[in-house]
Amino acid sequence: MLAKYTVVRVVRLLRPIDDYDGWLLNQRPPKIEDTGYIVDILQAPNLPIRYLVESSAADGTDIWLSEFEVDELESMQQQE
């Protein structure tokens, strides 16, 4: 399980691209190799854990906010 505030990289997208913009806020959809950090961990009975990840530009502007399954993400802390 990944922890809140972990920096992650998107390694695969398992759903249709429109499913990654549930809040209709994204400037663009997430892409493989994008990085972001986990802002929340979503848990519900009988459902897999999902991670709410935010990606921002260098100036702090949000690029996207999306939910991911664990298999779609890779922790960047492992590479240090």
mmCIF file of the N, C-alpha and C atoms, coordinates in Angstrom:
data_MODEL
# 
_entry.id   MODEL 
# 
loop_
_atom_site.group_PDB 
_atom_site.id 
_atom_site.type_symbol 
_atom_site.label_atom_id 
_atom_site.label_alt_id 
_atom_site.label_comp_id 
_atom_site.label_asym_id 
_atom_site.label_entity_id 
_atom_site.label_seq_id 
_atom_site.pdbx_PDB_ins_code 
_atom_site.Cartn_x 
_atom_site.Cartn_y 
_atom_site.Cartn_z 
_atom_site.occupancy 
_atom_site.B_iso_or_equiv 
_atom_site.pdbx_formal_charge 
_atom_site.auth_seq_id 
_atom_site.auth_comp_id 
_atom_site.auth_asym_id 
_atom_site.auth_atom_id 
_atom_site.pdbx_PDB_model_num 
ATOM 1   N N  . MET A 1 1  ? 0.838   -1.187 0.000   1.00 0.00 ? 1  MET A N  1 
ATOM 2   C CA . MET A 1 1  ? 0.000   0.000  0.000   1.00 0.00 ? 1  MET A CA 1 
ATOM 3   C C  . MET A 1 1  ? 0.884   1.252  0.000   1.00 0.00 ? 1  MET A C  1 
ATOM 4   N N  . LEU A 1 2  ? 0.505   2.218  -0.790  1.00 0.00 ? 2  LEU A N  1 
ATOM 5   C CA . LEU A 1 2  ? 1.219   3.484  -0.847  1.00 0.00 ? 2  LEU A CA 1 
ATOM 6   C C  . LEU A 1 2  ? 0.680   4.409  0.239   1.00 0.00 ? 2  LEU A C  1 
ATOM 7   N N  . ALA A 1 3  ? 1.509   5.324  0.696   1.00 0.00 ? 3  ALA A N  1 
ATOM 8   C CA . ALA A 1 3  ? 1.129   6.239  1.773   1.00 0.00 ? 3  ALA A CA 1 
ATOM 9   C C  . ALA A 1 3  ? 0.725   7.605  1.213   1.00 0.00 ? 3  ALA A C  1 
ATOM 10  N N  . LYS A 1 4  ? -0.091  8.305  1.988   1.00 0.00 ? 4  LYS A N  1 
ATOM 11  C CA . LYS A 1 4  ? -0.485  9.667  1.644   1.00 0.00 ? 4  LYS A CA 1 
ATOM 12  C C  . LYS A 1 4  ? 0.765   10.534 1.509   1.00 0.00 ? 4  LYS A C  1 
ATOM 13  N N  . TYR A 1 5  ? 0.769   11.413 0.538   1.00 0.00 ? 5  TYR A N  1 
ATOM 14  C CA . TYR A 1 5  ? 1.841   12.367 0.211   1.00 0.00 ? 5  TYR A CA 1 
ATOM 15  C C  . TYR A 1 5  ? 3.056   11.724 -0.454  1.00 0.00 ? 5  TYR A C  1 
ATOM 16  N N  . THR A 1 6  ? 2.968   10.441 -0.809  1.00 0.00 ? 6  THR A N  1 
ATOM 17  C CA . THR A 1 6  ? 4.041   9.799  -1.565  1.00 0.00 ? 6  THR A CA 1 
ATOM 18  C C  . THR A 1 6  ? 4.070   10.365 -2.976  1.00 0.00 ? 6  THR A C  1 
ATOM 19  N N  . VAL A 1 7  ? 5.253   10.661 -3.483  1.00 0.00 ? 7  VAL A N  1 
ATOM 20  C CA . VAL A 1 7  ? 5.403   11.089 -4.869  1.00 0.00 ? 7  VAL A CA 1 
ATOM 21  C C  . VAL A 1 7  ? 5.388   9.834  -5.736  1.00 0.00 ? 7  VAL A C  1 
ATOM 22  N N  . VAL A 1 8  ? 4.542   9.852  -6.766  1.00 0.00 ? 8  VAL A N  1 
ATOM 23  C CA . VAL A 1 8  ? 4.367   8.681  -7.622  1.00 0.00 ? 8  VAL A CA 1 
ATOM 24  C C  . VAL A 1 8  ? 4.468   9.064  -9.101  1.00 0.00 ? 8  VAL A C  1 
ATOM 25  N N  . ARG A 1 9  ? 4.734   8.036  -9.896  1.00 0.00 ? 9  ARG A N  1 
ATOM 26  C CA . ARG A 1 9  ? 4.742   8.190  -11.361 1.00 0.00 ? 9  ARG A CA 1 
ATOM 27  C C  . ARG A 1 9  ? 3.656   7.284  -11.920 1.00 0.00 ? 9  ARG A C  1 
ATOM 28  N N  . VAL A 1 10 ? 2.960   7.757  -12.941 1.00 0.00 ? 10 VAL A N  1 
ATOM 29  C CA . VAL A 1 10 ? 1.956   6.953  -13.632 1.00 0.00 ? 10 VAL A CA 1 
ATOM 30  C C  . VAL A 1 10 ? 2.691   5.980  -14.545 1.00 0.00 ? 10 VAL A C  1 
ATOM 31  N N  . VAL A 1 11 ? 2.463   4.671  -14.353 1.00 0.00 ? 11 VAL A N  1 
ATOM 32  C CA . VAL A 1 11 ? 3.142   3.661  -15.163 1.00 0.00 ? 11 VAL A CA 1 
ATOM 33  C C  . VAL A 1 11 ? 2.218   2.961  -16.151 1.00 0.00 ? 11 VAL A C  1 
ATOM 34  N N  . ARG A 1 12 ? 0.913   3.045  -15.909 1.00 0.00 ? 12 ARG A N  1 
ATOM 35  C CA . ARG A 1 12 ? -0.061  2.501  -16.862 1.00 0.00 ? 12 ARG A CA 1 
ATOM 36  C C  . ARG A 1 12 ? -1.422  3.130  -16.585 1.00 0.00 ? 12 ARG A C  1 
ATOM 37  N N  . LEU A 1 13 ? -2.249  3.114  -17.591 1.00 0.00 ? 13 LEU A N  1 
ATOM 38  C CA . LEU A 1 13 ? -3.626  3.611  -17.472 1.00 0.00 ? 13 LEU A CA 1 
ATOM 39  C C  . LEU A 1 13 ? -4.546  2.451  -17.832 1.00 0.00 ? 13 LEU A C  1 
ATOM 40  N N  . LEU A 1 14 ? -5.334  1.980  -16.882 1.00 0.00 ? 14 LEU A N  1 
ATOM 41  C CA . LEU A 1 14 ? -6.139  0.775  -17.054 1.00 0.00 ? 14 LEU A CA 1 
ATOM 42  C C  . LEU A 1 14 ? -7.590  1.047  -17.448 1.00 0.00 ? 14 LEU A C  1 
ATOM 43  N N  . ARG A 1 15 ? -7.984  2.309  -17.510 1.00 0.00 ? 15 ARG A N  1 
ATOM 44  C CA . ARG A 1 15 ? -9.367  2.668  -17.830 1.00 0.00 ? 15 ARG A CA 1 
ATOM 45  C C  . ARG A 1 15 ? -9.383  3.643  -18.999 1.00 0.00 ? 15 ARG A C  1 
ATOM 46  N N  . PRO A 1 16 ? -10.558 3.855  -19.596 1.00 0.00 ? 16 PRO A N  1 
ATOM 47  C CA . PRO A 1 16 ? -10.649 4.876  -20.656 1.00 0.00 ? 16 PRO A CA 1 
ATOM 48  C C  . PRO A 1 16 ? -10.218 6.242  -20.115 1.00 0.00 ? 16 PRO A C  1 
ATOM 49  N N  . ILE A 1 17 ? -9.577  7.024  -20.927 1.00 0.00 ? 17 ILE A N  1 
ATOM 50  C CA . ILE A 1 17 ? -8.977  8.292  -20.501 1.00 0.00 ? 17 ILE A CA 1 
ATOM 51  C C  . ILE A 1 17 ? -9.999  9.242  -19.868 1.00 0.00 ? 17 ILE A C  1 
ATOM 52  N N  . ASP A 1 18 ? -11.246 9.229  -20.328 1.00 0.00 ? 18 ASP A N  1 
ATOM 53  C CA . ASP A 1 18 ? -12.273 10.110 -19.752 1.00 0.00 ? 18 ASP A CA 1 
ATOM 54  C C  . ASP A 1 18 ? -12.577 9.771  -18.290 1.00 0.00 ? 18 ASP A C  1 
ATOM 55  N N  . ASP A 1 19 ? -12.325 8.540  -17.868 1.00 0.00 ? 19 ASP A N  1 
ATOM 56  C CA . ASP A 1 19 ? -12.567 8.133  -16.484 1.00 0.00 ? 19 ASP A CA 1 
ATOM 57  C C  . ASP A 1 19 ? -11.614 8.804  -15.492 1.00 0.00 ? 19 ASP A C  1 
ATOM 58  N N  . TYR A 1 20 ? -10.543 9.409  -15.980 1.00 0.00 ? 20 TYR A N  1 
ATOM 59  C CA . TYR A 1 20 ? -9.554  10.030 -15.104 1.00 0.00 ? 20 TYR A CA 1 
ATOM 60  C C  . TYR A 1 20 ? -9.865  11.500 -14.815 1.00 0.00 ? 20 TYR A C  1 
ATOM 61  N N  . ASP A 1 21 ? -11.016 11.985 -15.253 1.00 0.00 ? 21 ASP A N  1 
ATOM 62  C CA . ASP A 1 21 ? -11.409 13.376 -15.002 1.00 0.00 ? 21 ASP A CA 1 
ATOM 63  C C  . ASP A 1 21 ? -12.778 13.423 -14.339 1.00 0.00 ? 21 ASP A C  1 
ATOM 64  N N  . GLY A 1 22 ? -12.918 12.725 -13.218 1.00 0.00 ? 22 GLY A N  1 
ATOM 65  C CA . GLY A 1 22 ? -14.193 12.633 -12.526 1.00 0.00 ? 22 GLY A CA 1 
ATOM 66  C C  . GLY A 1 22 ? -14.725 13.957 -12.013 1.00 0.00 ? 22 GLY A C  1 
ATOM 67  N N  . TRP A 1 23 ? -13.856 14.914 -11.742 1.00 0.00 ? 23 TRP A N  1 
ATOM 68  C CA . TRP A 1 23 ? -14.284 16.223 -11.223 1.00 0.00 ? 23 TRP A CA 1 
ATOM 69  C C  . TRP A 1 23 ? -14.408 17.274 -12.322 1.00 0.00 ? 23 TRP A C  1 
ATOM 70  N N  . LEU A 1 24 ? -14.061 16.910 -13.541 1.00 0.00 ? 24 LEU A N  1 
ATOM 71  C CA . LEU A 1 24 ? -14.110 17.822 -14.689 1.00 0.00 ? 24 LEU A CA 1 
ATOM 72  C C  . LEU A 1 24 ? -13.279 19.077 -14.442 1.00 0.00 ? 24 LEU A C  1 
ATOM 73  N N  . LEU A 1 25 ? -12.109 18.873 -13.816 1.00 0.00 ? 25 LEU A N  1 
ATOM 74  C CA . LEU A 1 25 ? -11.212 19.984 -13.495 1.00 0.00 ? 25 LEU A CA 1 
ATOM 75  C C  . LEU A 1 25 ? -9.885  19.938 -14.259 1.00 0.00 ? 25 LEU A C  1 
ATOM 76  N N  . ASN A 1 26 ? -9.585  18.816 -14.853 1.00 0.00 ? 26 ASN A N  1 
ATOM 77  C CA . ASN A 1 26 ? -8.258  18.614 -15.428 1.00 0.00 ? 26 ASN A CA 1 
ATOM 78  C C  . ASN A 1 26 ? -7.991  19.512 -16.635 1.00 0.00 ? 26 ASN A C  1 
ATOM 79  N N  . GLN A 1 27 ? -6.777  20.078 -16.674 1.00 0.00 ? 27 GLN A N  1 
ATOM 80  C CA . GLN A 1 27 ? -6.350  20.833 -17.851 1.00 0.00 ? 27 GLN A CA 1 
ATOM 81  C C  . GLN A 1 27 ? -6.066  19.882 -19.005 1.00 0.00 ? 27 GLN A C  1 
ATOM 82  N N  . ARG A 1 28 ? -5.601  18.675 -18.664 1.00 0.00 ? 28 ARG A N  1 
ATOM 83  C CA . ARG A 1 28 ? -5.379  17.609 -19.636 1.00 0.00 ? 28 ARG A CA 1 
ATOM 84  C C  . ARG A 1 28 ? -5.428  16.291 -18.870 1.00 0.00 ? 28 ARG A C  1 
ATOM 85  N N  . PRO A 1 29 ? -5.635  15.179 -19.565 1.00 0.00 ? 29 PRO A N  1 
ATOM 86  C CA . PRO A 1 29 ? -5.673  13.907 -18.851 1.00 0.00 ? 29 PRO A CA 1 
ATOM 87  C C  . PRO A 1 29 ? -4.265  13.476 -18.423 1.00 0.00 ? 29 PRO A C  1 
ATOM 88  N N  . PRO A 1 30 ? -4.178  12.618 -17.415 1.00 0.00 ? 30 PRO A N  1 
ATOM 89  C CA . PRO A 1 30 ? -2.879  12.085 -17.033 1.00 0.00 ? 30 PRO A CA 1 
ATOM 90  C C  . PRO A 1 30 ? -2.294  11.237 -18.158 1.00 0.00 ? 30 PRO A C  1 
ATOM 91  N N  . LYS A 1 31 ? -0.975  11.187 -18.216 1.00 0.00 ? 31 LYS A N  1 
ATOM 92  C CA . LYS A 1 31 ? -0.263  10.387 -19.210 1.00 0.00 ? 31 LYS A CA 1 
ATOM 93  C C  . LYS A 1 31 ? 0.749   9.501  -18.483 1.00 0.00 ? 31 LYS A C  1 
ATOM 94  N N  . ILE A 1 32 ? 1.112   8.408  -19.111 1.00 0.00 ? 32 ILE A N  1 
ATOM 95  C CA . ILE A 1 32 ? 2.172   7.563  -18.584 1.00 0.00 ? 32 ILE A CA 1 
ATOM 96  C C  . ILE A 1 32 ? 3.440   8.408  -18.479 1.00 0.00 ? 32 ILE A C  1 
ATOM 97  N N  . GLU A 1 33 ? 4.149   8.255  -17.374 1.00 0.00 ? 33 GLU A N  1 
ATOM 98  C CA . GLU A 1 33 ? 5.375   8.991  -17.010 1.00 0.00 ? 33 GLU A CA 1 
ATOM 99  C C  . GLU A 1 33 ? 5.093   10.301 -16.270 1.00 0.00 ? 33 GLU A C  1 
ATOM 100 N N  . ASP A 1 34 ? 3.827   10.752 -16.203 1.00 0.00 ? 34 ASP A N  1 
ATOM 101 C CA . ASP A 1 34 ? 3.511   11.928 -15.384 1.00 0.00 ? 34 ASP A CA 1 
ATOM 102 C C  . ASP A 1 34 ? 3.814   11.606 -13.921 1.00 0.00 ? 34 ASP A C  1 
ATOM 103 N N  . THR A 1 35 ? 4.154   12.633 -13.160 1.00 0.00 ? 35 THR A N  1 
ATOM 104 C CA . THR A 1 35 ? 4.372   12.456 -11.726 1.00 0.00 ? 35 THR A CA 1 
ATOM 105 C C  . THR A 1 35 ? 3.381   13.324 -10.959 1.00 0.00 ? 35 THR A C  1 
ATOM 106 N N  . GLY A 1 36 ? 3.135   12.926 -9.729  1.00 0.00 ? 36 GLY A N  1 
ATOM 107 C CA . GLY A 1 36 ? 2.245   13.666 -8.844  1.00 0.00 ? 36 GLY A CA 1 
ATOM 108 C C  . GLY A 1 36 ? 2.430   13.141 -7.439  1.00 0.00 ? 36 GLY A C  1 
ATOM 109 N N  . TYR A 1 37 ? 1.555   13.546 -6.545  1.00 0.00 ? 37 TYR A N  1 
ATOM 110 C CA . TYR A 1 37 ? 1.638   13.027 -5.184  1.00 0.00 ? 37 TYR A CA 1 
ATOM 111 C C  . TYR A 1 37 ? 0.246   12.622 -4.715  1.00 0.00 ? 37 TYR A C  1 
ATOM 112 N N  . ILE A 1 38 ? 0.207   11.624 -3.855  1.00 0.00 ? 38 ILE A N  1 
ATOM 113 C CA . ILE A 1 38 ? -1.045  11.098 -3.338  1.00 0.00 ? 38 ILE A CA 1 
ATOM 114 C C  . ILE A 1 38 ? -1.609  12.085 -2.319  1.00 0.00 ? 38 ILE A C  1 
ATOM 115 N N  . VAL A 1 39 ? -2.819  12.579 -2.584  1.00 0.00 ? 39 VAL A N  1 
ATOM 116 C CA . VAL A 1 39 ? -3.451  13.528 -1.666  1.00 0.00 ? 39 VAL A CA 1 
ATOM 117 C C  . VAL A 1 39 ? -4.504  12.858 -0.789  1.00 0.00 ? 39 VAL A C  1 
ATOM 118 N N  . ASP A 1 40 ? -4.957  11.662 -1.190  1.00 0.00 ? 40 ASP A N  1 
ATOM 119 C CA . ASP A 1 40 ? -5.903  10.933 -0.363  1.00 0.00 ? 40 ASP A CA 1 
ATOM 120 C C  . ASP A 1 40 ? -5.907  9.469  -0.782  1.00 0.00 ? 40 ASP A C  1 
ATOM 121 N N  . ILE A 1 41 ? -6.296  8.617  0.156   1.00 0.00 ? 41 ILE A N  1 
ATOM 122 C CA . ILE A 1 41 ? -6.441  7.191  -0.102  1.00 0.00 ? 41 ILE A CA 1 
ATOM 123 C C  . ILE A 1 41 ? -7.916  6.870  0.089   1.00 0.00 ? 41 ILE A C  1 
ATOM 124 N N  . LEU A 1 42 ? -8.536  6.340  -0.963  1.00 0.00 ? 42 LEU A N  1 
ATOM 125 C CA . LEU A 1 42 ? -9.972  6.096  -0.964  1.00 0.00 ? 42 LEU A CA 1 
ATOM 126 C C  . LEU A 1 42 ? -10.239 4.620  -0.695  1.00 0.00 ? 42 LEU A C  1 
ATOM 127 N N  . GLN A 1 43 ? -10.940 4.339  0.390   1.00 0.00 ? 43 GLN A N  1 
ATOM 128 C CA . GLN A 1 43 ? -11.237 2.973  0.766   1.00 0.00 ? 43 GLN A CA 1 
ATOM 129 C C  . GLN A 1 43 ? -12.725 2.822  1.021   1.00 0.00 ? 43 GLN A C  1 
ATOM 130 N N  . ALA A 1 44 ? -13.286 1.739  0.505   1.00 0.00 ? 44 ALA A N  1 
ATOM 131 C CA . ALA A 1 44 ? -14.693 1.423  0.735   1.00 0.00 ? 44 ALA A CA 1 
ATOM 132 C C  . ALA A 1 44 ? -14.821 -0.095 0.823   1.00 0.00 ? 44 ALA A C  1 
ATOM 133 N N  . PRO A 1 45 ? -15.775 -0.580 1.609   1.00 0.00 ? 45 PRO A N  1 
ATOM 134 C CA . PRO A 1 45 ? -15.948 -2.028 1.731   1.00 0.00 ? 45 PRO A CA 1 
ATOM 135 C C  . PRO A 1 45 ? -16.159 -2.698 0.374   1.00 0.00 ? 45 PRO A C  1 
ATOM 136 N N  . ASN A 1 46 ? -15.494 -3.826 0.178   1.00 0.00 ? 46 ASN A N  1 
ATOM 137 C CA . ASN A 1 46 ? -15.638 -4.660 -1.023  1.00 0.00 ? 46 ASN A CA 1 
ATOM 138 C C  . ASN A 1 46 ? -15.162 -3.997 -2.311  1.00 0.00 ? 46 ASN A C  1 
ATOM 139 N N  . LEU A 1 47 ? -14.399 -2.924 -2.211  1.00 0.00 ? 47 LEU A N  1 
ATOM 140 C CA . LEU A 1 47 ? -13.838 -2.265 -3.389  1.00 0.00 ? 47 LEU A CA 1 
ATOM 141 C C  . LEU A 1 47 ? -12.324 -2.155 -3.221  1.00 0.00 ? 47 LEU A C  1 
ATOM 142 N N  . PRO A 1 48 ? -11.584 -2.175 -4.330  1.00 0.00 ? 48 PRO A N  1 
ATOM 143 C CA . PRO A 1 48 ? -10.125 -2.019 -4.208  1.00 0.00 ? 48 PRO A CA 1 
ATOM 144 C C  . PRO A 1 48 ? -9.768  -0.600 -3.740  1.00 0.00 ? 48 PRO A C  1 
ATOM 145 N N  . ILE A 1 49 ? -8.636  -0.489 -3.076  1.00 0.00 ? 49 ILE A N  1 
ATOM 146 C CA . ILE A 1 49 ? -8.133  0.827  -2.662  1.00 0.00 ? 49 ILE A CA 1 
ATOM 147 C C  . ILE A 1 49 ? -7.807  1.631  -3.913  1.00 0.00 ? 49 ILE A C  1 
ATOM 148 N N  . ARG A 1 50 ? -8.161  2.905  -3.883  1.00 0.00 ? 50 ARG A N  1 
ATOM 149 C CA . ARG A 1 50 ? -7.823  3.826  -4.976  1.00 0.00 ? 50 ARG A CA 1 
ATOM 150 C C  . ARG A 1 50 ? -7.074  5.001  -4.378  1.00 0.00 ? 50 ARG A C  1 
ATOM 151 N N  . TYR A 1 51 ? -6.229  5.596  -5.186  1.00 0.00 ? 51 TYR A N  1 
ATOM 152 C CA . TYR A 1 51 ? -5.391  6.706  -4.743  1.00 0.00 ? 51 TYR A CA 1 
ATOM 153 C C  . TYR A 1 51 ? -5.766  7.958  -5.524  1.00 0.00 ? 51 TYR A C  1 
ATOM 154 N N  . LEU A 1 52 ? -6.012  9.038  -4.798  1.00 0.00 ? 52 LEU A N  1 
ATOM 155 C CA . LEU A 1 52 ? -6.286  10.326 -5.415  1.00 0.00 ? 52 LEU A CA 1 
ATOM 156 C C  . LEU A 1 52 ? -4.955  11.044 -5.563  1.00 0.00 ? 52 LEU A C  1 
ATOM 157 N N  . VAL A 1 53 ? -4.558  11.292 -6.796  1.00 0.00 ? 53 VAL A N  1 
ATOM 158 C CA . VAL A 1 53 ? -3.244  11.854 -7.102  1.00 0.00 ? 53 VAL A CA 1 
ATOM 159 C C  . VAL A 1 53 ? -3.409  13.200 -7.794  1.00 0.00 ? 53 VAL A C  1 
ATOM 160 N N  . GLU A 1 54 ? -2.586  14.161 -7.369  1.00 0.00 ? 54 GLU A N  1 
ATOM 161 C CA . GLU A 1 54 ? -2.585  15.493 -7.968  1.00 0.00 ? 54 GLU A CA 1 
ATOM 162 C C  . GLU A 1 54 ? -1.249  15.728 -8.660  1.00 0.00 ? 54 GLU A C  1 
ATOM 163 N N  . SER A 1 55 ? -1.312  16.288 -9.846  1.00 0.00 ? 55 SER A N  1 
ATOM 164 C CA . SER A 1 55 ? -0.106  16.665 -10.577 1.00 0.00 ? 55 SER A CA 1 
ATOM 165 C C  . SER A 1 55 ? -0.157  18.168 -10.847 1.00 0.00 ? 55 SER A C  1 
ATOM 166 N N  . SER A 1 56 ? 0.950   18.848 -10.581 1.00 0.00 ? 56 SER A N  1 
ATOM 167 C CA . SER A 1 56 ? 1.001   20.305 -10.724 1.00 0.00 ? 56 SER A CA 1 
ATOM 168 C C  . SER A 1 56 ? 2.178   20.717 -11.598 1.00 0.00 ? 56 SER A C  1 
ATOM 169 N N  . ALA A 1 57 ? 2.044   21.865 -12.234 1.00 0.00 ? 57 ALA A N  1 
ATOM 170 C CA . ALA A 1 57 ? 3.129   22.460 -13.008 1.00 0.00 ? 57 ALA A CA 1 
ATOM 171 C C  . ALA A 1 57 ? 4.138   23.091 -12.050 1.00 0.00 ? 57 ALA A C  1 
ATOM 172 N N  . ALA A 1 58 ? 5.275   23.487 -12.571 1.00 0.00 ? 58 ALA A N  1 
ATOM 173 C CA . ALA A 1 58 ? 6.332   24.094 -11.756 1.00 0.00 ? 58 ALA A CA 1 
ATOM 174 C C  . ALA A 1 58 ? 5.863   25.358 -11.036 1.00 0.00 ? 58 ALA A C  1 
ATOM 175 N N  . ASP A 1 59 ? 4.897   26.074 -11.614 1.00 0.00 ? 59 ASP A N  1 
ATOM 176 C CA . ASP A 1 59 ? 4.393   27.297 -10.975 1.00 0.00 ? 59 ASP A CA 1 
ATOM 177 C C  . ASP A 1 59 ? 3.287   27.018 -9.951  1.00 0.00 ? 59 ASP A C  1 
ATOM 178 N N  . GLY A 1 60 ? 2.974   25.726 -9.718  1.00 0.00 ? 60 GLY A N  1 
ATOM 179 C CA . GLY A 1 60 ? 1.972   25.351 -8.738  1.00 0.00 ? 60 GLY A CA 1 
ATOM 180 C C  . GLY A 1 60 ? 0.571   25.182 -9.290  1.00 0.00 ? 60 GLY A C  1 
ATOM 181 N N  . THR A 1 61 ? 0.375   25.466 -10.564 1.00 0.00 ? 61 THR A N  1 
ATOM 182 C CA . THR A 1 61 ? -0.926  25.304 -11.205 1.00 0.00 ? 61 THR A CA 1 
ATOM 183 C C  . THR A 1 61 ? -1.267  23.825 -11.318 1.00 0.00 ? 61 THR A C  1 
ATOM 184 N N  . ASP A 1 62 ? -2.479  23.449 -10.919 1.00 0.00 ? 62 ASP A N  1 
ATOM 185 C CA . ASP A 1 62 ? -2.900  22.050 -11.041 1.00 0.00 ? 62 ASP A CA 1 
ATOM 186 C C  . ASP A 1 62 ? -3.058  21.667 -12.502 1.00 0.00 ? 62 ASP A C  1 
ATOM 187 N N  . ILE A 1 63 ? -2.502  20.508 -12.857 1.00 0.00 ? 63 ILE A N  1 
ATOM 188 C CA . ILE A 1 63 ? -2.643  19.972 -14.213 1.00 0.00 ? 63 ILE A CA 1 
ATOM 189 C C  . ILE A 1 63 ? -3.788  18.971 -14.244 1.00 0.00 ? 63 ILE A C  1 
ATOM 190 N N  . TRP A 1 64 ? -3.764  18.045 -13.287 1.00 0.00 ? 64 TRP A N  1 
ATOM 191 C CA . TRP A 1 64 ? -4.854  17.080 -13.166 1.00 0.00 ? 64 TRP A CA 1 
ATOM 192 C C  . TRP A 1 64 ? -4.960  16.565 -11.742 1.00 0.00 ? 64 TRP A C  1 
ATOM 193 N N  . LEU A 1 65 ? -6.166  16.051 -11.428 1.00 0.00 ? 65 LEU A N  1 
ATOM 194 C CA . LEU A 1 65 ? -6.480  15.409 -10.167 1.00 0.00 ? 65 LEU A CA 1 
ATOM 195 C C  . LEU A 1 65 ? -7.272  14.170 -10.536 1.00 0.00 ? 65 LEU A C  1 
ATOM 196 N N  . SER A 1 66 ? -6.707  12.981 -10.259 1.00 0.00 ? 66 SER A N  1 
ATOM 197 C CA . SER A 1 66 ? -7.325  11.754 -10.749 1.00 0.00 ? 66 SER A CA 1 
ATOM 198 C C  . SER A 1 66 ? -7.189  10.625 -9.746  1.00 0.00 ? 66 SER A C  1 
ATOM 199 N N  . GLU A 1 67 ? -8.087  9.638  -9.873  1.00 0.00 ? 67 GLU A N  1 
ATOM 200 C CA . GLU A 1 67 ? -8.039  8.434  -9.054  1.00 0.00 ? 67 GLU A CA 1 
ATOM 201 C C  . GLU A 1 67 ? -7.318  7.324  -9.828  1.00 0.00 ? 67 GLU A C  1 
ATOM 202 N N  . PHE A 1 68 ? -6.480  6.569  -9.101  1.00 0.00 ? 68 PHE A N  1 
ATOM 203 C CA . PHE A 1 68 ? -5.729  5.473  -9.703  1.00 0.00 ? 68 PHE A CA 1 
ATOM 204 C C  . PHE A 1 68 ? -5.779  4.236  -8.836  1.00 0.00 ? 68 PHE A C  1 
ATOM 205 N N  . GLU A 1 69 ? -5.629  3.088  -9.461  1.00 0.00 ? 69 GLU A N  1 
ATOM 206 C CA . GLU A 1 69 ? -5.423  1.834  -8.750  1.00 0.00 ? 69 GLU A CA 1 
ATOM 207 C C  . GLU A 1 69 ? -3.927  1.701  -8.475  1.00 0.00 ? 69 GLU A C  1 
ATOM 208 N N  . VAL A 1 70 ? -3.570  0.875  -7.510  1.00 0.00 ? 70 VAL A N  1 
ATOM 209 C CA . VAL A 1 70 ? -2.165  0.711  -7.136  1.00 0.00 ? 70 VAL A CA 1 
ATOM 210 C C  . VAL A 1 70 ? -1.310  0.247  -8.321  1.00 0.00 ? 70 VAL A C  1 
ATOM 211 N N  . ASP A 1 71 ? -1.863  -0.601 -9.212  1.00 0.00 ? 71 ASP A N  1 
ATOM 212 C CA . ASP A 1 71 ? -1.107  -1.118 -10.357 1.00 0.00 ? 71 ASP A CA 1 
ATOM 213 C C  . ASP A 1 71 ? -0.800  -0.062 -11.409 1.00 0.00 ? 71 ASP A C  1 
ATOM 214 N N  . GLU A 1 72 ? -1.398  1.116  -11.291 1.00 0.00 ? 72 GLU A N  1 
ATOM 215 C CA . GLU A 1 72 ? -1.161  2.182  -12.258 1.00 0.00 ? 72 GLU A CA 1 
ATOM 216 C C  . GLU A 1 72 ? -0.038  3.123  -11.822 1.00 0.00 ? 72 GLU A C  1 
ATOM 217 N N  . LEU A 1 73 ? 0.441   2.963  -10.587 1.00 0.00 ? 73 LEU A N  1 
ATOM 218 C CA . LEU A 1 73 ? 1.391   3.900  -10.000 1.00 0.00 ? 73 LEU A CA 1 
ATOM 219 C C  . LEU A 1 73 ? 2.675   3.222  -9.558  1.00 0.00 ? 73 LEU A C  1 
ATOM 220 N N  . GLU A 1 74 ? 3.733   4.015  -9.511  1.00 0.00 ? 74 GLU A N  1 
ATOM 221 C CA . GLU A 1 74 ? 5.035   3.568  -8.992  1.00 0.00 ? 74 GLU A CA 1 
ATOM 222 C C  . GLU A 1 74 ? 5.545   4.642  -8.049  1.00 0.00 ? 74 GLU A C  1 
ATOM 223 N N  . SER A 1 75 ? 5.951   4.232  -6.870  1.00 0.00 ? 75 SER A N  1 
ATOM 224 C CA . SER A 1 75 ? 6.496   5.186  -5.909  1.00 0.00 ? 75 SER A CA 1 
ATOM 225 C C  . SER A 1 75 ? 7.836   5.708  -6.394  1.00 0.00 ? 75 SER A C  1 
ATOM 226 N N  . MET A 1 76 ? 8.031   7.012  -6.362  1.00 0.00 ? 76 MET A N  1 
ATOM 227 C CA . MET A 1 76 ? 9.305   7.607  -6.751  1.00 0.00 ? 76 MET A CA 1 
ATOM 228 C C  . MET A 1 76 ? 10.331  7.457  -5.625  1.00 0.00 ? 76 MET A C  1 
ATOM 229 N N  . GLN A 1 77 ? 9.902   7.259  -4.377  1.00 0.00 ? 77 GLN A N  1 
ATOM 230 C CA . GLN A 1 77 ? 10.820  7.107  -3.257  1.00 0.00 ? 77 GLN A CA 1 
ATOM 231 C C  . GLN A 1 77 ? 11.664  5.850  -3.385  1.00 0.00 ? 77 GLN A C  1 
ATOM 232 N N  . GLN A 1 78 ? 11.183  4.823  -4.093  1.00 0.00 ? 78 GLN A N  1 
ATOM 233 C CA . GLN A 1 78 ? 11.917  3.584  -4.280  1.00 0.00 ? 78 GLN A CA 1 
ATOM 234 C C  . GLN A 1 78 ? 13.179  3.787  -5.098  1.00 0.00 ? 78 GLN A C  1 
ATOM 235 N N  . GLN A 1 79 ? 13.215  4.842  -5.907  1.00 0.00 ? 79 GLN A N  1 
ATOM 236 C CA . GLN A 1 79 ? 14.329  5.049  -6.820  1.00 0.00 ? 79 GLN A CA 1 
ATOM 237 C C  . GLN A 1 79 ? 15.468  5.849  -6.207  1.00 0.00 ? 79 GLN A C  1 
ATOM 238 N N  . GLU A 1 80 ? 15.311  6.346  -4.998  1.00 0.00 ? 80 GLU A N  1 
ATOM 239 C CA . GLU A 1 80 ? 16.346  7.175  -4.386  1.00 0.00 ? 80 GLU A CA 1 
ATOM 240 C C  . GLU A 1 80 ? 17.478  6.328  -3.861  1.00 0.00 ? 80 GLU A C  1 
# 
